Amino acid sequence: MIATGSRALMTALAAALFAVAGCNGTVSATTPSSGTGGSGPRKPPPGEVNPADTSIDASCANVLTGPYDDKLSVPKVRKVESDDYNARIDWGADTELDSGVMGYRLCWGPADGAATHGALFSQKIGQIFGVKNGVNYVAYVQAVDSFGHVSRPTPPVAFSGDPSRVDALHARMTGFFDDFNQPGALDELRWNIAYSGCNEPSASAMYVTPELHGVSVGGTHSYLPGDVTTPENDRCDRVQVIARPRAIFDFTNREGVIAFDFDGSFGLRESWYIDVFPYDSPADLVDITSHVTFSPGPGTPGRFLRFSQSIGNNLIIHHYDKNGDPLPTDPPQHDFGFTNPNVRLKNGVMRHWELHITKDRASVVIDGEKVYEIGNLNLDFTRGYVEWAQFGYNPPKEGLPWVQLRLDNFGFDGPRQADVETHNYKSSFNAVDARYLGVNPEIGVTPQTGPVSVPIPDSVANAKAARLMFTIQNGNYQWATSDSVLINGKSVPMPKPQPNNANSTYQMPPLPVPGPWWPYQQVMSIDSSLLVKGANAFDFRAASSKLLNFHLEIDFDPANAPPFTQPTAYLPQNPIPPFVAIGPTARYVYVDDNKRPIASDDVGSPVQTVYIGTDGSPGTAQVLHGISKIGIDVDNERPVTCSGHNLGVSKVELEVDGKVVQSIDTAIVSPAPGSHVEFQLDTTTLSTGDHTMYVRAYDSGGLRGRPYYDKGTGTNGAPPNLEPPLHFKVSN
């Protein structure tokens, strides 16, 4: 799930981070006070900046020698943007690939050396990372077909790592800024991270990669590692990963700007939000909301503004009233059909976003182009806090066991918060510390006992205020007057949730929240004298609750705040889960005369019986005769969505009854970014009766991909050992 093509890095990510950022994945355990969430000075990376170690690199040895296929047109580079530790190269205005082209290979290296680094892209624009600032490089772009033939290269394209744009952005974003140039866990002086109870903990993360940009990762409880710890009846399918800057966004009497670099949503079930909530006091803070729909939908809290990319690549600006109900906007949404055709991309290239906000108007600017604006907002606040959120609605239904989104250079302008510095302490990086409390027939689990331990390795003397914050999220939620938490042995009442939408015209989510899909944020102001330096025990007592996202926010005067220790120094977990890489996706396009679609039964189960059928009816394996033509499309949309890079296709194999009967080379000169191949199966060599078929596609690192069946849902997100073959019959 990190944005790198390295197979070794995908399977041994911790080791890579240790080499870059120290054994805890952070620059230092103790961070000097710098003011909560403020811009602060830009810092260089702590170690050497290197390109991703991808399996594409070796193929670039032939970029200047060939062989070349002159039937493939040579790309024409239009624009090069040298940026901070990365570069973006654009070689075409249209989004449609040229005839016979499956994508493009970009090879690059130092201007005085060989093009030793490679990357593959499925569209006419690419972004490469690991570019050192101040170093001159050259790149070459080539078209690639289904079998790995390449065009002649473009003339050398000059670029370098250049921090000028980001330096200028940092100077503008006076209220908050993070360039994500420190690999490992996010800086807790600047950010708070929260997850939905629907998330699978082993696929919940937000961190900075060795390639120096942020990554948000979210997956649901659907056939993923760790799922056995989740009660069957408490599964839910709304992914949320939320990052909240610890700074206030003030746009009083002016147009405020929120700026960031971002790649956007790739699939039909993934979305993201930027939320702006009113802020009058710390009691207004929420880590996570219960607004969990693609289109504007009600929830808790109310009174806020949301920008989102929703299903179908629509951009929506939402405005919510005090009850948490969406108010109509004009226009209600905007399709991604902008003047700039590269705004809608599938290959993870980050664009430069700006959100402009006044009390009455809001607009979106992407790569310098205003693409959407609404008026007549009539916001009742001009001072608030900001949240960035990843949202997904059961991504395994489209074959994505988890989804990553990439983010960089996030900030907003306005006055910098100067009166408080917040130190945050927590018990987990990824919500593995969730607690089921009380008797809950819907969940049907034994209540968990024992306190949650939150270490505070720093002094708590001179604290101005302290808050215990956590999320409540479960079906059959019940509150009792006895609900409380023992803080180091002293009982403190747990307030009853007060949903804002008691008068909601939608009555959705069902009252009262919390619910199985709808988190409720609890903020308890506590006496800081209850806290101690060292281990702090929080023993929760509740009638029927699932609690998660435990953390303590302690406010200090910046002038006398003690040194702060980052959680990487005291939490045993790695902030970056060890994700299993995903290979290319093979899709059946036709069998014989295009009249044999794929059918399946037991839809929704992780183990399906899948057939080649003539009418889509499940349960019947169809008969193949003579030479059967089997058309296969292979793409890397799932690997890009799950890992950030296209590692290409090296070969595609047809397996019958567990034996490889045909293999097609798709990396003759370069691994193909995607491929279309046709197998011709001679069924006369097979015995009469039932048989199984499996198509396996491999990437350039030798990783086997997963099939994709359009019929049925459970198969697409299942682990490889639960993927069924296709069934068919032979009659000779």
C-alpha positions in Angstrom: 0.0 0.0 0.0 2.8 2.5 0.0 3.5 4.5 -3.0 6.4 2.5 -4.3 6.9 -0.2 -6.9 9.4 -2.2 -4.9 8.4 -5.7 -4.1 10.9 -5.8 -1.3 9.6 -2.6 0.1 6.0 -3.9 0.0 6.9 -7.0 2.0 9.6 -5.5 4.3 8.4 -1.9 4.6 9.6 -1.5 8.1 13.2 -2.2 7.2 13.1 0.5 4.5 11.7 3.1 6.9 14.3 2.1 9.5 17.0 2.9 7.0 15.4 6.3 6.2 14.1 7.5 9.5 15.4 5.5 12.4 14.1 2.4 14.2 10.9 4.1 15.2 10.0 5.5 11.7 10.4 9.1 12.9 13.2 11.7 12.8 13.5 11.9 16.6 11.4 10.7 19.6 11.3 14.2 21.1 10.2 17.1 19.0 10.9 20.7 20.2 7.8 22.9 20.7 6.9 24.8 17.6 3.4 25.9 18.1 0.4 23.6 17.5 -0.2 22.9 13.9 1.5 26.1 12.7 3.5 26.4 9.5 6.9 26.2 11.1 10.1 26.0 9.1 10.5 23.5 6.2 12.9 20.8 7.1 15.0 18.7 4.7 14.5 14.9 4.7 16.5 13.2 7.5 18.3 10.9 5.1 19.2 10.2 1.5 16.4 10.7 -1.0 16.4 7.8 -3.6 13.9 6.8 -6.3 11.6 3.9 -5.6 13.4 0.6 -6.2 11.1 -0.7 -8.8 11.3 -3.8 -10.9 10.8 -1.6 -14.0 14.3 -0.2 -13.7 16.2 -3.0 -15.4 14.2 -2.7 -18.5 15.4 0.9 -19.1 18.8 -0.4 -20.2 17.5 -0.6 -23.8 15.8 2.8 -23.9 18.5 4.3 -26.2 19.3 1.1 -28.1 16.0 -0.6 -28.9 14.7 -2.6 -30.6 11.9 -0.2 -31.5 8.6 -0.8 -33.2 8.0 2.0 -35.7 4.3 1.2 -35.9 4.1 2.9 -32.4 4.0 6.6 -32.5 6.6 8.5 -30.5 5.1 10.6 -27.7 5.4 14.4 -27.8 6.2 16.0 -24.5 4.2 19.1 -23.8 5.1 20.2 -20.3 7.6 19.4 -17.6 7.2 20.5 -14.0 10.2 20.3 -11.7 9.0 20.1 -8.1 10.1 19.4 -4.6 11.7 15.9 -4.7 9.5 15.0 -7.7 8.7 15.9 -11.2 5.6 15.7 -13.4 5.8 15.2 -17.1 2.9 15.6 -19.6 3.1 14.1 -23.1 -0.5 14.5 -24.4 -3.6 16.5 -24.1 -6.1 13.8 -24.9 -6.9 11.0 -22.5 -7.4 8.3 -25.1 -4.4 6.1 -26.0 -3.1 5.9 -29.5 -3.9 2.9 -31.6 -2.1 -0.2 -30.4 -0.8 1.5 -27.3 -1.4 0.1 -23.9 0.6 2.8 -22.0 3.9 4.4 -21.7 7.4 3.8 -20.2 9.3 6.7 -18.7 13.0 6.1 -18.2 15.2 8.7 -16.4 18.4 9.3 -14.6 21.1 11.9 -14.0 21.9 14.2 -16.9 25.5 13.0 -16.9 24.6 9.3 -16.6 22.4 6.5 -17.8 18.6 6.4 -17.5 18.6 3.8 -14.8 15.1 4.4 -13.3 11.8 3.4 -14.8 8.1 3.9 -14.4 5.0 2.8 -16.3 1.8 4.9 -16.8 -1.5 4.1 -18.4 -2.1 7.7 -19.5 -0.3 10.6 -21.1 1.1 12.1 -17.9 3.4 10.7 -15.2 4.9 11.7 -11.8 8.2 10.4 -10.6 9.5 10.6 -7.0 12.9 10.3 -5.4 14.2 13.3 -7.4 16.9 15.1 -5.6 16.5 18.9 -5.4 19.2 20.8 -7.3 20.3 17.8 -9.4 19.9 17.8 -13.2 18.1 14.8 -14.8 16.9 13.7 -18.2 14.0 11.5 -19.1 12.7 9.6 -22.1 9.1 8.6 -22.8 8.1 5.6 -25.1 4.8 4.1 -26.1 4.3 0.4 -25.2 2.0 -2.1 -26.7 0.3 -5.3 -25.3 3.4 -7.4 -25.7 6.1 -4.9 -24.5 7.2 -3.6 -27.8 8.3 0.1 -27.5 8.3 3.1 -29.7 11.4 5.2 -30.3 12.1 7.4 -27.4 11.4 11.1 -27.2 14.3 13.5 -27.3 15.8 13.9 -23.8 13.6 15.8 -21.4 15.5 17.9 -18.9 14.2 18.4 -15.3 15.4 18.7 -11.7 14.1 18.6 -8.2 13.1 22.2 -7.5 11.5 23.4 -4.2 10.5 26.8 -5.5 6.8 26.1 -5.9 6.5 24.4 -2.5 8.6 27.2 -0.9 6.2 29.8 -2.3 3.1 27.7 -1.2 4.6 27.4 2.3 5.0 31.2 2.5 1.3 31.6 1.5 0.0 29.0 3.9 0.5 31.0 7.1 -2.1 29.2 9.2 -0.8 25.6 8.7 1.5 23.7 6.4 3.0 20.3 6.2 5.3 19.2 3.3 5.4 15.6 4.4 9.2 15.5 4.0 9.8 13.5 7.3 9.1 9.8 6.6 7.2 7.6 9.0 4.3 8.5 11.3 2.6 11.9 10.9 3.8 14.5 13.4 1.3 14.5 16.3 2.1 18.1 17.1 0.4 18.9 13.7 -2.1 16.1 13.1 -4.7 13.9 14.7 -5.6 10.6 12.9 -8.8 8.6 13.5 -10.5 5.6 11.9 -14.0 4.2 11.6 -14.9 1.1 13.6 -15.8 -0.4 10.2 -12.1 -0.3 9.2 -9.9 -3.4 9.3 -7.1 -2.4 11.6 -4.5 -4.1 9.4 -5.6 -1.9 6.5 -5.9 1.4 8.4 -3.0 3.8 8.3 -1.8 7.3 7.4 1.9 8.0 7.2 4.7 9.6 5.1 6.5 7.4 2.6 10.2 7.3 1.9 9.2 9.0 -1.4 8.2 12.0 0.7 4.5 12.3 0.4 1.6 11.3 2.6 -0.5 8.2 2.1 -3.9 7.3 3.5 -4.9 3.7 3.5 -8.3 2.3 4.3 -10.0 -1.1 4.0 -13.0 -2.8 5.5 -13.6 -6.1 7.4 -13.8 -8.1 4.2 -11.5 -11.1 4.0 -8.4 -9.2 5.2 -5.8 -10.2 7.8 -7.1 -9.7 11.3 -10.8 -10.1 10.3 -11.2 -13.0 12.8 -11.1 -10.5 15.6 -14.2 -8.8 14.3 -17.6 -10.2 15.4 -19.6 -11.4 12.4 -22.7 -9.3 13.2 -20.7 -6.1 13.8 -19.2 -6.0 10.3 -19.8 -2.8 8.4 -18.6 -1.4 5.2 -17.9 2.3 5.5 -14.2 3.1 5.4 -13.1 6.3 7.1 -9.5 7.6 7.6 -9.5 11.1 8.9 -6.6 13.5 9.5 -7.2 16.7 11.5 -4.7 19.5 11.5 -4.1 21.0 14.9 -4.7 24.6 13.8 -7.6 26.9 13.3 -8.6 28.1 9.8 -9.7 31.7 10.1 -11.3 33.3 7.0 -13.1 36.2 8.7 -13.7 39.1 6.3 -11.6 37.5 3.6 -11.3 34.7 1.1 -9.4 31.8 2.8 -7.5 29.2 0.9 -6.9 25.5 1.6 -4.2 24.1 -0.6 -2.8 20.6 -1.2 -1.5 18.2 -3.8 -3.6 15.2 -4.3 -4.2 12.3 -6.7 -8.0 11.8 -6.3 -10.3 8.8 -6.2 -9.8 6.0 -8.7 -12.7 3.7 -8.2 -16.5 3.8 -8.1 -16.7 3.1 -4.4 -14.0 5.5 -3.1 -14.3 9.1 -2.1 -12.6 11.8 -0.1 -13.7 14.9 1.8 -12.3 18.2 3.0 -14.5 19.3 5.9 -14.5 22.8 7.5 -16.2 22.8 10.9 -17.0 25.9 13.1 -14.7 26.3 16.0 -15.4 28.3 19.2 -13.7 26.1 21.8 -12.0 22.7 22.0 -15.4 21.2 22.9 -16.3 21.6 19.2 -13.6 19.3 17.9 -14.5 16.0 16.3 -12.2 13.3 15.2 -14.7 11.6 12.9 -18.2 12.3 11.6 -21.3 10.1 11.0 -21.8 11.6 7.5 -21.0 8.4 5.5 -22.5 8.8 2.1 -21.2 9.6 -1.4 -23.8 12.3 -2.1 -24.8 14.8 0.6 -26.4 13.0 3.4 -27.3 13.8 7.0 -25.4 12.9 10.1 -23.6 14.3 13.2 -22.3 17.0 13.6 -24.1 19.8 11.9 -23.0 23.3 10.7 -20.1 22.6 8.3 -18.9 22.8 4.8 -17.7 19.8 2.8 -15.8 19.4 -0.5 -15.8 15.9 -1.9 -15.1 13.8 -4.9 -18.0 11.3 -5.0 -19.0 8.2 -6.9 -18.7 8.7 -10.7 -16.0 11.3 -10.4 -18.4 14.1 -9.4 -17.1 17.0 -7.4 -19.6 18.2 -4.8 -19.6 21.1 -2.4 -21.9 20.2 0.5 -23.4 22.7 3.1 -25.0 21.2 6.2 -27.4 23.0 8.6 -27.4 22.8 12.4 -29.4 19.5 12.3 -26.7 17.8 10.1 -29.0 17.9 7.0 -27.6 18.9 3.6 -28.8 22.2 2.2 -29.3 22.5 -1.6 -26.5 24.1 -3.6 -26.5 25.5 -7.1 -25.1 23.8 -9.0 -25.5 20.6 -7.0 -22.4 18.9 -8.4 -19.9 19.0 -11.1 -18.6 16.2 -13.4 -14.9 15.9 -14.0 -15.2 17.1 -17.6 -12.9 20.1 -17.2 -11.0 22.0 -19.9 -7.8 20.3 -18.6 -8.3 16.6 -19.7 -5.7 15.4 -17.2 -7.7 16.4 -14.2 -9.3 13.0 -14.2 -6.5 10.4 -14.0 -6.1 6.8 -13.0 -2.4 6.6 -12.4 -1.9 8.4 -9.2 -0.5 11.6 -10.5 -1.0 14.4 -7.9 -2.6 17.7 -9.1 -2.4 21.0 -7.3 -5.7 21.7 -5.6 -6.9 25.0 -4.0 -10.3 25.4 -2.1 -11.3 29.0 -1.9 -13.8 29.9 0.9 -15.7 33.0 2.0 -18.8 33.3 4.1 -20.9 33.4 1.0 -18.9 31.6 -1.8 -16.8 28.5 -2.3 -14.8 27.3 -5.3 -12.3 24.7 -6.4 -9.2 25.3 -8.5 -7.2 22.4 -9.9 -3.8 23.0 -11.6 -4.6 26.7 -11.8 -8.1 26.2 -13.4 -11.3 27.1 -11.5 -13.5 24.1 -12.1 -16.4 24.6 -9.8 -18.0 27.5 -7.8 -21.1 27.9 -5.7 -22.6 31.0 -4.1 -25.2 32.0 -1.6 -23.6 29.8 1.1 -24.5 32.1 4.0 -22.2 30.3 6.4 -22.8 31.2 10.0 -19.1 30.8 10.9 -15.8 32.1 9.6 -13.5 30.5 12.0 -13.1 26.7 12.0 -10.9 23.6 11.9 -10.3 21.4 8.9 -10.4 17.7 8.4 -9.1 15.6 5.4 -10.9 12.3 5.1 -10.7 9.2 3.0 -14.1 7.4 2.6 -15.0 4.1 0.9 -18.2 2.1 0.6 -17.1 -1.5 0.7 -14.2 -1.3 -1.8 -14.0 -5.2 -2.0 -17.1 -5.1 -4.1 -15.0 -3.7 -6.9 -12.1 -6.0 -6.2 -10.1 -3.6 -3.9 -9.3 -5.1 -0.5 -8.0 -1.7 0.5 -7.4 1.7 -1.2 -4.6 4.2 -0.9 -4.8 8.0 -1.6 -1.7 10.1 -1.9 -1.5 13.6 -0.4 1.3 16.2 -0.2 2.0 19.9 0.7 -1.2 20.4 2.8 -1.9 23.8 4.3 -4.2 26.8 4.7 -3.6 30.5 5.0 -4.7 33.0 7.6 -3.5 33.9 11.1 -1.4 31.3 12.9 -2.8 30.0 16.2 -0.5 31.4 18.8 -2.2 30.9 22.2 -2.0 27.1 22.6 0.3 24.1 21.8 -1.5 20.7 21.9 0.4 17.5 22.9 -1.4 14.4 21.9 -1.0 10.9 23.5 -2.6 7.7 22.3 -2.8 4.0 22.7 -2.6 2.8 19.1 -1.7 3.7 15.6 -4.5 1.9 13.9 -7.4 1.2 16.3 -6.3 -2.2 17.4 -7.2 -1.1 21.0 -11.0 -1.0 20.4 -13.1 -2.1 23.3 -16.5 -3.8 23.3 -18.2 -3.0 26.7 -21.4 -4.3 28.3 -24.0 -6.7 27.1 -24.7 -6.3 23.4 -26.9 -9.0 21.9 -26.4 -7.7 18.3 -22.7 -8.1 18.5 -22.8 -11.2 20.7 -19.3 -11.0 22.1 -17.9 -11.3 25.6 -17.3 -7.8 27.0 -13.6 -6.9 27.0 -12.2 -6.0 30.4 -9.1 -4.2 31.5 -8.1 -0.5 31.1 -6.8 1.2 28.1 -3.2 2.4 28.8 -2.2 5.7 27.4 1.5 6.5 28.0 2.5 10.1 28.7 6.3 10.2 28.7 6.4 14.0 29.1 5.6 16.4 31.9 2.0 17.4 32.4 2.7 20.3 34.7 1.5 23.7 33.7 -1.2 22.2 31.4 -3.9 24.7 30.5 -6.6 22.1 29.6 -7.0 18.4 28.9 -9.4 16.4 26.9 -10.1 12.6 26.7 -11.4 11.9 23.2 -12.7 8.6 21.8 -15.2 7.3 19.2 -18.4 5.4 20.0 -19.6 3.1 17.2 -21.7 0.0 17.4 -25.2 -1.4 16.7 -27.6 -1.7 19.6 -25.9 1.1 21.4 -27.2 1.8 24.9 -26.3 4.5 27.4 -26.8 4.2 31.1 -26.3 6.7 33.9 -23.6 4.4 35.2 -21.5 4.8 32.0 -18.1 6.2 33.2 -14.4 5.9 33.0 -11.9 5.4 35.8 -9.0 7.7 35.1 -6.1 6.3 37.1 -8.6 5.0 39.6 -10.9 8.1 39.8 -14.4 7.7 38.3 -15.5 10.3 35.8 -19.0 10.2 34.3 -19.3 9.5 30.6 -21.7 12.0 29.0 -24.7 10.8 27.1 -24.3 11.4 23.4 -26.2 14.4 22.1 -26.8 14.0 18.4 -27.5 17.3 16.7 -30.0 15.8 14.3 -32.9 15.3 16.6 -35.0 17.4 14.3 -33.6 16.0 11.1 -36.0 15.8 8.2 -34.2 12.7 7.0 -34.2 10.7 10.2 -31.0 9.1 9.0 -28.9 7.8 10.6 -31.4 6.2 13.0 -31.7 8.0 16.2 -29.8 8.0 18.4 -26.4 7.8 17.0 -24.0 6.0 17.5 -24.7 3.1 15.2 -22.9 0.3 13.4 -21.9 2.6 10.5 -22.2 6.0 12.1 -19.5 7.0 14.6 -20.1 9.4 17.4 -17.3 11.6 18.7 -17.0 11.9 22.5 -15.0 14.8 23.9 -14.6 14.8 27.7 -13.0 17.8 29.3 -11.0 16.4 32.3 -8.9 17.8 35.1 -5.2 17.5 34.0 -4.3 16.8 37.7 -5.8 13.3 37.1 -3.0 12.6 34.6 0.5 11.5 35.5 3.8 11.2 33.7 4.1 7.6 32.7 1.4 5.0 32.1 -2.2 6.3 32.5 -5.0 3.8 32.9 -8.5 4.5 31.5 -11.0 1.8 32.6 -14.2 2.3 30.7 -17.6 1.1 32.1 -20.5 1.2 29.7 -23.9 -0.5 29.2 -23.4 -1.3 25.5 -20.7 0.4 23.6 -17.8 -0.2 21.2 -15.1 2.4 21.8 -12.0 3.3 19.7 -9.7 6.1 18.7 -8.6 6.7 22.3 -6.3 9.7 22.8 -5.5 12.6 25.2 -5.1 16.2 24.0 -3.3 18.4 26.5 -3.0 22.1 25.9 -0.1 24.2 27.0 1.0 27.8 26.7 3.6 27.6 23.8 6.0 29.8 25.8 6.4 27.2 28.5 5.3 23.9 26.9 7.5 20.9 27.8 9.3 18.9 25.1 6.9 16.5 23.3 7.6 12.8 22.6 6.1 11.4 19.4 4.0 8.1 19.8 6.6 6.2 17.7 8.9 6.3 20.7 6.4 4.5 23.1 3.9 2.6 21.0 5.0 -1.0 20.1 3.2 -1.1 16.8 4.7 0.0 13.5 2.7 3.0 12.2 2.8 1.4 8.8 1.1 -2.0 8.5 2.8 -4.7 6.4 0.6 -4.8 3.3 0.6 -7.7 0.8 1.2 -6.5 -2.7 -1.3 -7.1 -5.4 -0.5 -8.0 -9.0 -2.2 -7.3 -12.3 -5.9 -8.0 -12.8 -7.0 -10.4 -15.6 -10.5 -9.9 -17.0 -12.3 -12.4 -19.3 -13.4 -10.4 -22.4 -14.8 -13.2 -24.5 -14.8 -17.0 -24.9 -15.3 -18.1 -28.5 -17.9 -16.0 -30.2 -18.5 -13.5 -27.4 -21.7 -15.4 -26.3 -20.2 -17.0 -23.2 -20.3 -14.6 -20.3 -19.0 -15.4 -16.9 -21.6 -16.6 -14.4 -21.4 -17.5 -10.8 -23.5 -18.7 -7.9 -23.1 -18.1 -4.1 -22.8 -14.4 -4.7 -21.2 -12.6 -1.8 -19.3 -15.6 -0.5 -15.6 -15.5 -0.3 -15.5 -18.9 -2.1 -17.7 -18.9 -5.2 -18.4 -21.4 -7.9 -17.7 -19.7 -11.2 -18.7 -20.9 -14.6 -18.3 -20.1 -18.3 -21.9 -19.7 -19.2 -24.0 -19.0 -22.3 -26.8 -17.0 -20.7 -25.3 -15.8 -17.4 -27.3 -18.4 -15.4 -25.4 -19.7 -12.4 -24.9 -23.4 -11.7 -24.3 -24.6 -15.3 -20.8 -25.2 -16.8 -21.0 -24.7 -20.5 -19.5 -27.0 -23.2 -16.5 -25.9 -25.2 -15.7 -27.5 -28.6 -12.6 -27.7 -30.8 -10.3 -24.6 -30.7 -11.7 -22.3 -28.1 -10.6 -18.6 -28.3 -10.3 -16.9 -24.9 -9.8 -13.1 -24.9 -8.2 -11.6 -21.8 -7.6 -8.0 -20.8 -5.0 -7.3 -18.1 -4.7 -4.0 -16.3 -3.0 -2.6 -13.3 -5.8 -0.4 -11.9 -6.0 -2.4 -8.7 -2.2 -2.5 -8.1 -2.1 1.3 -8.7 -5.0 1.9 -6.4 -3.5 -0.3 -3.7 0.2 0.4 -4.1 0.7 3.6 -6.1 2.7 2.2 -9.0 2.1 0.3 -12.2 4.6 -2.6 -12.3 3.5 -3.7 -15.7 2.7 -7.2 -17.0 5.5 -9.6 -17.8 3.5 -12.7 -18.9 0.0 -14.1 -18.9 -0.6 -17.9 -18.4 -3.6 -20.1 -19.1 -3.9 -22.9 -16.6 -6.2 -25.9 -17.2 -6.8 -28.4 -14.4 -3.9 -27.0 -12.5 -1.4 -27.2 -15.3 -0.1 -24.3 -17.4 -1.0 -25.1 -21.1 -0.1 -21.7 -22.7 2.1 -18.7 -21.7 2.3 -15.4 -23.6 5.3 -13.0 -23.1 4.1 -9.4 -22.6 7.6 -8.0 -21.7 9.5 -8.5 -25.0 11.3 -5.2 -24.6 9.5 -3.6 -21.7 6.9 -4.8 -19.3 3.5 -3.8 -20.8 1.6 -1.3 -18.7 -1.5 -3.3 -19.6 -2.3 -6.0 -22.1 -4.9 -7.7 -24.4 -4.1 -11.3 -25.3 -5.9 -14.2 -26.8 -5.4 -17.8 -25.9 -6.5 -20.6 -28.2 -7.3 -23.7 -26.2 -7.4 -27.0 -28.1 -10.2 -28.8 -26.2 -9.6 -31.9 -28.3 -6.5 -32.6 -26.1 -8.8 -32.6 -23.0 -10.9 -35.5 -21.8 -14.6 -35.4 -22.0 -16.2 -34.0 -18.9 -15.6 -31.3 -16.3 -12.5 -29.0 -16.3 -11.3 -25.9 -14.6 -9.5 -22.9 -16.1 -7.5 -20.1 -14.5 -5.7 -17.2 -16.1 -2.7 -15.8 -14.2 -1.0 -12.5 -15.0 2.4 -11.6 -13.5 4.0 -8.3 -13.0 7.6 -7.4 -13.7 8.6 -8.5 -10.2 7.1 -11.9 -10.7 4.1 -11.3 -8.5 1.0 -13.2 -9.6 -2.1 -11.1 -10.0 -5.8 -11.8 -9.2 -8.6 -12.5 -11.6 -11.7 -10.3 -11.7 -15.2 -11.8 -12.2 -17.9 -9.3 -13.2 -20.5 -11.6 -11.8 -20.5 -11.8 -8.0 -18.8 -9.7 -5.4 -17.0 -11.8 -2.8 -14.4 -13.2 -5.1 -12.9 -9.8 -6.1 -11.6 -8.9 -2.7 -10.8 -12.3 -1.5 -7.2 -13.5 -0.7 -5.5 -15.6 -3.4 -6.2 -18.9 -1.7 -10.0 -18.2 -1.9 -10.0 -17.3 -5.6 -12.0 -19.9 -7.6 -11.1 -21.1 -11.1 -13.6 -21.1 -14.0 -15.5 -24.3 -14.6 -16.4 -25.6 -18.1 -17.2 -28.9 -19.8 -15.7 -30.6 -22.9 -17.6 -32.9 -25.3 -15.4 -34.6 -27.9 
